[in-house]
């Protein structure tokens, strides 16, 4: 009787082992499939967000009133957007550590030199956290003459819905955002200069 039981166990052993192996393999493949699916979902969400055009949720849109602000300039005096009432104002968010920002600065300076006057202003709002010394040195090194304001806590940048830099808002004489530039723009392009000319009412 014992010999029969041992024989049955010997016969069942390999089959049982094979069954357990199949179950284990099935579980491994299931976990792998779930992992792959999870990665694909994350990738789809990321690409969808990156590929969206237009304002992010909470961002100031074209046609909206530009939020007022008062920020310290490099000399310590405060400058507000409302101080520029009646002017076309280019509100530009940037940082010295941002390569696209650095690349864009010479074009922005040329734009400023072309349109500067009683009807036009550039307010370059830096989100650098190291203080005005670093921004001042950067401005001097690159011979930038437009006003630079400090927003190290990014409170004003947040009020505009700005999360990435650079980002620019062109505000008309009545304080309404007419154009919004996400990322660096070539301000030498005639089409971009024409936007400002139209707001100024010049040709």
C-alpha positions, 0 to 999 in steps of 0.5 A: 500500500505504501509502495502504491502511495509513493508511486502515485506521489512520484507520478503527481510530483512532476505534474504538480511542480509543472503546474506551480511553475506555470502559475508562477510564470503567469503571475510574472507575465501579468505583473510585467503587463501591468507595469508596461501598461502603467508606463504607457499611461504615464507617457500618454499623460505627459505627452498630452500635457506637453503637447497642449497648446494655449494657456495652462489652467490658471494662466492669464489668457489673451483678452484678460486683464493683466494682474497688477503687481509691485516689485523691487527693481535692482536699485530697490525702488518698487515698480508696479504695472499700474505705474505704466498705465497708458503704455504698451508693456512687455511683461517678461518672466525669466531667470539667469539660470534659464538657457532659453532666457539667456539666449533671448535677451539680446533680441529683447534688448534690440526690441527695447531699443527700437520701441523704448519711449513714453508709450512702451516699456519692458518689465523683465521679472527675474525669478532668481532666488540669489538676490539682485546682485546676480541679476545686476551682474548678468544685466551689466555683462550682457549690456541690458538696459531695460528694467529688471524686477525681482520676484524670487518667491515667484508670487507674481509669476504664479499670479500669471500662471507662469511655470516655465521660463521664459514667458512673455505677456504683451499688455495694451494701453488699457491693461489687457493682455493682447499676446502671450509668448510661451518659451523664447521668441525671436523678437527680430521677426517682423511679425512679432514686431508688428504686434507691438506696432499695432498696439502702439498705433504706429507703422 
